[in-house]
Amino acid sequence: MGGFVVSQRVRVKTENLGPNRRVPDYVRGRLGVVFRVHGAVPDYSHDHSEDWGPLYSVLFGSTQAPDSHSNEKVIVDIHESWLADATT
């Protein structure tokens, strides 16, 4: 896992990572920038057994959200297991 930092470029993974559907389809495979690092958060899933790693708020440009306008941005909270480093 990457241990991402604020302002770091990341890409949202596209592969199926199990039953967690909290990552919107419109950001899968997209580039974003870490906006905030939340760190570890409690697991509130149905059986409390999943470990998705630290949580990050990731900022995406407007063209990546459905029905968006050119100057809008969207911030999505995404667990580290869904993110890959995109700085290279």
Contact map, one row per residue, 1 for C-alpha under 8 A:
1110000000000000000000000000000000000000000000000000000000000000000000000000000110000000
1111000000000000000000000000000000000000000000000000000000000000000000000000000100011000
1111100000000000000000000000000000000000000000000000000000000000000000000000000100000000
0111110100000000000000000000000001001000000000000000000000000000000000000000000000001000
0011111100000000000000000000000001011000000000000000000000000000000000000000000000000000
0001111100000000000000000000000011111000000000000000000000000000000000000000000000000000
0000111110000000000000000000000011100000000000000000000000000000000000000000000000000000
0001111111000000000000000000000011000000000000000000000000000000000000000000000000001110
0000001111100000000000000000001111000000000000000000000000000000000000000000000000001110
0000000111110000000000000000001111000000000000000000000000000000000000000000000000111110
0000000011111000000000000001111100000000000000000000000000000000000000000000000000111100
0000000001111100000000000011111100000000000000000000000000000000000000000000000001110000
0000000000111110000000000001100000000000000000000000000000000000000000000000000001110000
0000000000011111000000000001100000000000000000000000000000000000000000000000000000000000
0000000000001111100000000000000000000000000000000000000000000000000000000000000000000000
0000000000000111110000000000000000000000000000000000000000000000000000000000000000000000
0000000000000011111100000000000000000000000000000000000000000000000000000000000001000000
0000000000000001111100000000000000000000000000000000000000000000000000000000000000000000
0000000000000000111110000000000000000000000000000000000000000000000000000000000000000000
0000000000000000111111100000000000000000000000000000000000000000000000000000000000000000
0000000000000000001111110000000000000000000000000000000000000000000000000000000000000000
0000000000000000000111110000000000000000000000000000000000000000000000000000010000000000
0000000000000000000111111011000000000000000000000000000000000000000000000001010000000000
0000000000000000000011111111000000000000000000000000000000000000000000000000000000000000
0000000000000000000000111111000000000000000000000000000000000000000000000000000000000000
0000000000000000000000011111000000000000000000000000000000000001110000000000000000000000
0000000000010000000000111111111000000000000000000000000000010001100000000000000000000000
0000000000111100000000111111110000000000000000000000000000000000000000000000000000000000
0000000000111100000000000011111000000000000000000000000000000000000000000000000000000000
0000000000110000000000000011111100000000000000000000000000000001000000000000000000000000
0000000011110000000000000010111110000000000000000000000000010000000000000000000000000100
0000000011110000000000000000011111000000000000000000000001111000000000000000000000000000
0000011111000000000000000000001111100000000000000000000001110000000000000000000000000000
0001111111000000000000000000000111111000000000000000000111100000000000000000000000000000
0000011000000000000000000000000011111000000000000000000111100000000000000010000000000000
0000110000000000000000000000000001111100000000000000000111000000000000000000000000000000
0001110000000000000000000000000001111110000000000000011110000000000000000000000000000000
0000000000000000000000000000000000011111100000000000011110000000000000000000000000000000
0000000000000000000000000000000000001111100000000000111100000000000000000000000000000000
0000000000000000000000000000000000000111110000000000111000000000000000000000000000000000
0000000000000000000000000000000000000111111000000000011000000000000000000000000000000000
0000000000000000000000000000000000000001111100000000000000000000000000000000000000000000
0000000000000000000000000000000000000000111110011110000000000000000000000000000000000000
0000000000000000000000000000000000000000011111110000000000000000000000000000000000000000
0000000000000000000000000000000000000000001111111100000000000000000000000000000000000000
0000000000000000000000000000000000000000000111110000000000000000000000000000000000000000
0000000000000000000000000000000000000000000111111100000000000000000000000000000000000000
0000000000000000000000000000000000000000001111111100000000000000000000000000000000000000
0000000000000000000000000000000000000000001010111110000000000000000000000000000000000000
0000000000000000000000000000000000000000001010111111000000000000000000000000000000000000
0000000000000000000000000000000000000000001000001111100000000000000000000000000000000000
0000000000000000000000000000000000000000000000000111110000000000000000000000001110000000
0000000000000000000000000000000000000011000000000011111000000000000000000000001110000000
0000000000000000000000000000000000001111100000000001111100000000000000000000001100000000
0000000000000000000000000000000000001111100000000000111110000000000000000000111100000000
0000000000000000000000000000000001111110000000000000011111000000000000000000111100000000
0000000000000000000000000000000001111100000000000000001111100000000000000011110000000000
0000000000000000000000000000000111110000000000000000000111110000000000000011110000000000
0000000000000000000000000000000111100000000000000000000011111000000000001111000000000000
0000000000000000000000000010001110000000000000000000000001111101000000001111000000000000
0000000000000000000000000000000100000000000000000000000000111111100000011100000000000000
0000000000000000000000000000000000000000000000000000000000011111100111111100000000000000
0000000000000000000000000000000000000000000000000000000000001111110111000000000000000000
0000000000000000000000000110010000000000000000000000000000011111110100000000000000000000
0000000000000000000000000110000000000000000000000000000000001111111100000100000000000000
0000000000000000000000000100000000000000000000000000000000000011111100000000000000000000
0000000000000000000000000000000000000000000000000000000000000000111110000000000000000000
0000000000000000000000000000000000000000000000000000000000000111111111010000000000000000
0000000000000000000000000000000000000000000000000000000000000110001111110000000000000000
0000000000000000000000000000000000000000000000000000000000000110000111110000000000000000
0000000000000000000000000000000000000000000000000000000000000100000011111000000000000000
0000000000000000000000000000000000000000000000000000000000001100000111111100000000000000
0000000000000000000000000000000000000000000000000000000000111100000000111110000000000000
0000000000000000000000000000000000000000000000000000000000111100100000011111000000000000
0000000000000000000000000000000000100000000000000000000011110000000000001111100000000000
0000000000000000000000100000000000000000000000000000000011110000000000000111110000000000
0000000000000000000000000000000000000000000000000000001111000000000000000011111000000000
0000000000000000000001100000000000000000000000000000001111000000000000000001111101100000
0000000000000000000000000000000000000000000000000001111100000000000000000000111111100000
1110000000000000000000000000000000000000000000000001111100000000000000000000011111110000
1000000000000000000000000000000000000000000000000001100000000000000000000000001111100000
0000000000011000100000000000000000000000000000000000000000000000000000000000011111110000
0000000001111000000000000000000000000000000000000000000000000000000000000000011111111000
0100000001111000000000000000000000000000000000000000000000000000000000000000000101111100
0101000111100000000000000000000000000000000000000000000000000000000000000000000000111111
0000000111100000000000000000001000000000000000000000000000000000000000000000000000011111
0000000111000000000000000000000000000000000000000000000000000000000000000000000000001111
0000000000000000000000000000000000000000000000000000000000000000000000000000000000001111
